[in-house]
Amino acid sequence: MSQLLEALNKIAELSPDAIKPGVTTEQIDEYLHYYYDTNFKLPEEFYQFYQFSDGLDSNFRQVFNLKKAIEIYSEAKDEFGYYSAWLPISGYDEEIFVIRGDSLQRKTAPIIQINYIDLQDNLDWEPRVVYLSLAEMIIDIGDWIKYPYG
């Protein structure tokens, strides 16, 4: 079993309400075909996550369901000329976490943090890699659910 699936199973045990029913590969592809730049392929772990759970809602952090991720992506792309290979998957306050697409489908991709206000104001901003993979982010969320006070 992959690290991602192990972490999702752990979250399902600790906080069953955090996990949502998953979506099929076909549903994911349909959403992406209409809204996401199809020149870019999202990593295998992206598909694995959304097949297991269409989003994640914990007290620590939310992972957007696919519909909300696409809505935020479309809004940012239309309004701000947002870089089309990055799909928002999580966020809080002004911070947005995106997963990076690539010309080839990879197993994993880094999770990058950007500041939404800087993006809105078209300021010079620096993206920051905060997790090396989606699995790493989900493991972190699981740890926060298990040990909420450190």
C-alpha positions, 0 to 999 in steps of 0.5 A: 500500500502506498504512503498516501493510502496508508495516511488516508486510511489512518485519517479515516480511522481517526476522523471518519467525517473528514473523508468524503466519497471518492470519484472515479478516474473518468470523473476526474478526467472529465473535470480536468478536460473541461477546465484544466490545461490538458497540456499538463498531466497531474501526478498519479498520487493526485488521482489516487487521492481523489479516488479515495476521497473527494476532498478532506475536511479536518480541523487542521486543514482542508483539501478541496473537493475536485469541484472547488479546486477547479472553481478556484483554478478557473477563477484565478486563471481568468482573473489573474492570468494564473499559471496554468500548470498549478492546480489549487488543492488546499488553502487557508486565509490568504495561502493557497497550496497547489499541486504542479502538473507536468508535460508527463504524468509523474508519480508525485509532484511537489505541493507549492504554497502561494499567497493569494493576495500577492497573486491578486495584486500581481505582486512579485511573489515567490512560490515556496515548496512546502511538501515534496508530495501530496502524500507528505501533505496528507501524512502531515494532516493525519499527524495533526488530527492524531496529535492536535496539540503537538 
